[in-house]
Amino acid sequence: MKTKTYVVLDDSPLSEFNMEMKEVMPREWNITEFEYLKLADFEEKSKDPTCSFIYTSYVAFESDKTESRYIFLHLSLGGDNVSLNDLRDIVSIPLGYAGVDAEHYNYKLGLFVRFMQKHINLIREKPDIISANVFKHYNENMSDVKGKTLYLIDDELAKDVSTAARIKTMYPYDFKLVEREDIKEAITGGNEDVVFLHKVGPEGKKLKARCYKILIGAANGDFYYFNYHMISPKKQDGFLSSDFKKLAKAKQK
């Protein structure tokens, strides 16, 4: 809370990430002062403990033998004599799989920034969450999805649940198969009735990788569900029947 937050921009002057962040930060961010930072200045600035940073990076997991890489959005703290790899993460959100079209997630950046700010306020109020399973905390909101309309894109669903008829057999609550433009409109319009799926996976670029699945409120930026699985012949790159069953069985807190 005492830092100045720097949004680290891409090198490209035509970067959609840069344009989107320049639009959403003045609207969404109010807990610290903020400024934009060139990527070339990031390494030196990262050594300043009075600074925090919002930036993207490619992430690979040491225990993951598939050598898959993902793009994450981070909020991290700088520190004395730290390298870029040693920045102290406060929150990291999977945006997409490396090489996947950035248009699939750039329009959601405003909500992710809103979520980051809410998350900071949450851990200020409940610091014990830092050492607990934070996914469990957000998954406690799962049952609230039933009171809203779940927006789904058919190419983000496993094949056995890619039609409305199949989904209804496992999830008998309001949902709608939509296009990405419909989700953009729900976010822009602040539709409080809509929760949408943010799916991160290789989209045919790799047979084995992680598939992240997050359900997000189009108006409030709240997370209602966070899960991932390793893709396999039995678990495709998409929201699974088991995910729908979890939602359907979720009980009120």
C-alpha positions, -999 to +999 in steps of 0.1 A: +000+000+000+030+023+004+045+016-030+041+032-063+028+008-089+044+006-123+026-010-152+053-026-174+045-020-211+054-042-240+081-030-264+058-028-294+041+006-299+011-012-314+007-036-284-030-042-276-019-049-240-004-014-237-035+002-252-058-018-229-038-011-197-036+026-205-074+026-207-083+004-177-057+016-151-072+051-145-106+035-143-099+005-121-068+013-100-071+035-069-052+019-040-017+033-050-002+058-073+006+043-106+028+050-136+037+033-169+072+018-173+092+008-204+102-028-204+139-017-209+138+000-175+120-028-156+151-047-144+167-017-128+135-004-113+127-039-098+154-034-073+135-006-056+115-018-025+093+012-027+079+000-060+053-026-071+047-038-106+020-051-128+034-070-158+031-102-179+056-130-181+060-164-196+057-191-169+069-227-170+067-251-141+098-269-130+079-302-123+061-300-156+078-324-181+057-311-210+078-279-211+046-259-216+046-221-213+018-199-202+013-161-200+005-148-166-004-113-153+015-105-121+013-080-093+047-081-075+068-062-051+103-050-059+132-055-034+168-049-027+191-068-050+164-090-065+163-103-100+132-102-122+127-139-114+128-132-076+101-105-074+077-111-046+044-121-061+012-109-045-011-124-071-006-141-105-034-148-130-031-171-160-040-151-191-033-175-219-011-203-233+021-190-251+014-185-288-024-184-284-042-153-299-040-124-273-074-113-285-088-141-264-078-124-231-068-087-237-104-075-234-106-091-199-076-071-185-098-045-168-116-072-148-083-088-139-069-055-126-101-050-106-097-085-091-061-078-082-071-048-062-099-067-045-075-095-037-051-070-020-079-056+001-089-092+010-055-102+022-052-070+042-084-078+060-076-116+063-038-121+062-042-157+071-054-163+036-018-158+023-007-191+039-039-209+033-053-224+001-065-192-016-083-213-043-105-228-017-115-193-006-127-183-041-143-216-047-166-210-018-184-186-042-192-215-065-229-218-056-235-182-064-231-190-101-265-207-100-282-173-094-266-158-125-263-167-162-232-186-171-217-175-204-198-202-223-180-204-256-184-238-273-147-241-283-137-237-246-157-268-236-148-305-237-165-322-267-188-342-245-203-310-230-201-287-261-239-285-268-267-270-247-285-304-245-255-321-230-248-293-205-284-294-193-281-330-182-254-320-157-260-283-150-298-275-149-293-238-142-291-207-164-264-207-190-259-195-225-236-205-254-222-172-267-194-157-288-165-137-274-182-105-285-211-113-262-187-116-232-170-083-242-204-066-242-213-081-208-180-067-194-184-033-210-220-030-199-212-042-164-239-069-166-243-081-130-263-112-141-234-127-161-205-150-150-183-161-178-156-188-183-120-178-187-102-208-201-065-211-206-051-239-226-030-247-257-059-246-281-045-274-303-009-263-301+001-290-277-014-323-266-002-322-230-004-290-209-024-275-181-059-262-187-070-235-163-106-228-157-118-196-140-154-183-136-155-145-134-183-120-127-186-097-158-195-067-136-176-072-103-145-091-114-151-117-086-138-152-090-164-179-085-144-209-095-107-217-100-094-250-111-070-267-135-063-301-149-036-317-170-048-323-205-050-360-216-072-381-239-098-384-211-095-347-200-096-324-230-086-288-233-118-273-220-144-271-192-152-307-183-183-325-173-168-329-138-166-291-136-203-287-144-211-314-118-191-295-091-211-264-099-244-282-098-236-298-065-222-267-048-241-257-017-247-222-002-221-211+023 
